[in-house]
Amino acid sequence: MDDLIAQELVNILKKNTQSDYQEAFDRAFELTKSYAGSANAQASAIPFVFEKLFELFVTGKNKS
Protein backbone atom coordinates (compact mmCIF):
# COMPACT_ATOMS: atom_id res chain seq x y z
CA MET A 1 0.00 0.00 0.00
CA ASP A 2 1.51 3.31 -0.98
CA ASP A 3 1.88 6.19 1.46
CA LEU A 4 -1.06 8.25 0.19
CA ILE A 5 -3.50 5.37 0.50
CA ALA A 6 -2.12 4.45 3.92
CA GLN A 7 -2.52 8.06 5.12
CA GLU A 8 -6.13 8.18 3.90
CA LEU A 9 -6.84 4.93 5.74
CA VAL A 10 -5.40 6.41 8.94
CA ASN A 11 -7.51 9.55 8.47
CA ILE A 12 -10.66 7.47 8.08
CA LEU A 13 -9.89 5.39 11.16
CA LYS A 14 -9.07 8.42 13.29
CA LYS A 15 -12.02 10.36 11.83
CA ASN A 16 -9.81 13.46 11.76
CA THR A 17 -10.92 14.68 8.37
CA GLN A 18 -13.44 13.90 5.71
CA SER A 19 -11.94 11.50 3.21
CA ASP A 20 -12.74 10.98 -0.44
CA TYR A 21 -12.13 7.29 0.23
CA GLN A 22 -14.82 6.71 2.86
CA GLU A 23 -16.94 4.73 0.39
CA ALA A 24 -13.94 2.55 -0.54
CA PHE A 25 -13.36 1.90 3.16
CA ASP A 26 -17.01 0.99 3.75
CA ARG A 27 -17.11 -1.40 0.80
CA ALA A 28 -13.84 -3.08 1.77
CA PHE A 29 -14.98 -3.36 5.39
CA GLU A 30 -18.30 -4.99 4.46
CA LEU A 31 -16.67 -7.51 2.14
CA THR A 32 -14.00 -8.30 4.72
CA LYS A 33 -16.68 -8.89 7.35
CA SER A 34 -18.39 -11.31 4.97
CA TYR A 35 -15.12 -13.14 4.39
CA ALA A 36 -14.35 -13.25 8.12
CA GLY A 37 -17.74 -14.81 8.80
CA SER A 38 -17.34 -17.52 6.19
CA ALA A 39 -16.45 -21.08 7.10
CA ASN A 40 -13.25 -20.98 5.03
CA ALA A 41 -11.86 -17.75 6.52
CA GLN A 42 -8.32 -17.83 7.85
CA ALA A 43 -7.82 -15.40 10.74
CA SER A 44 -4.32 -14.46 9.61
CA ALA A 45 -5.60 -13.49 6.14
CA ILE A 46 -8.32 -11.08 7.27
CA PRO A 47 -6.13 -7.93 7.54
CA PHE A 48 -4.52 -8.73 4.18
CA VAL A 49 -7.94 -9.16 2.55
CA PHE A 50 -9.10 -5.79 3.90
CA GLU A 51 -5.91 -4.03 2.79
CA LYS A 52 -6.09 -5.42 -0.73
CA LEU A 53 -9.80 -4.65 -1.10
CA PHE A 54 -9.34 -1.08 0.15
CA GLU A 55 -6.44 -0.56 -2.24
CA LEU A 56 -8.46 -2.04 -5.11
CA PHE A 57 -11.43 0.26 -4.46
CA VAL A 58 -9.21 3.33 -4.11
CA THR A 59 -6.96 2.77 -7.13
CA GLY A 60 -9.01 0.44 -9.32
CA LYS A 61 -5.94 -1.79 -9.53
CA ASN A 62 -4.67 -4.79 -7.61
CA LYS A 63 -0.98 -4.41 -6.80
CA SER A 64 0.51 -7.74 -5.82
C-alpha positions in Angstrom: 0.0 0.0 0.0 1.5 3.3 -1.0 1.9 6.2 1.5 -1.1 8.3 0.2 -3.5 5.4 0.5 -2.1 4.5 3.9 -2.5 8.1 5.1 -6.1 8.2 3.9 -6.8 4.9 5.7 -5.4 6.4 8.9 -7.5 9.6 8.5 -10.7 7.5 8.1 -9.9 5.4 11.2 -9.1 8.4 13.3 -12.0 10.4 11.8 -9.8 13.5 11.8 -10.9 14.7 8.4 -13.4 13.9 5.7 -11.9 11.5 3.2 -12.7 11.0 -0.4 -12.1 7.3 0.2 -14.8 6.7 2.9 -16.9 4.7 0.4 -13.9 2.5 -0.5 -13.4 1.9 3.2 -17.0 1.0 3.7 -17.1 -1.4 0.8 -13.8 -3.1 1.8 -15.0 -3.4 5.4 -18.3 -5.0 4.5 -16.7 -7.5 2.1 -14.0 -8.3 4.7 -16.7 -8.9 7.4 -18.4 -11.3 5.0 -15.1 -13.1 4.4 -14.3 -13.3 8.1 -17.7 -14.8 8.8 -17.3 -17.5 6.2 -16.4 -21.1 7.1 -13.2 -21.0 5.0 -11.9 -17.8 6.5 -8.3 -17.8 7.9 -7.8 -15.4 10.7 -4.3 -14.5 9.6 -5.6 -13.5 6.1 -8.3 -11.1 7.3 -6.1 -7.9 7.5 -4.5 -8.7 4.2 -7.9 -9.2 2.6 -9.1 -5.8 3.9 -5.9 -4.0 2.8 -6.1 -5.4 -0.7 -9.8 -4.7 -1.1 -9.3 -1.1 0.1 -6.4 -0.6 -2.2 -8.5 -2.0 -5.1 -11.4 0.3 -4.5 -9.2 3.3 -4.1 -7.0 2.8 -7.1 -9.0 0.4 -9.3 -5.9 -1.8 -9.5 -4.7 -4.8 -7.6 -1.0 -4.4 -6.8 0.5 -7.7 -5.8 
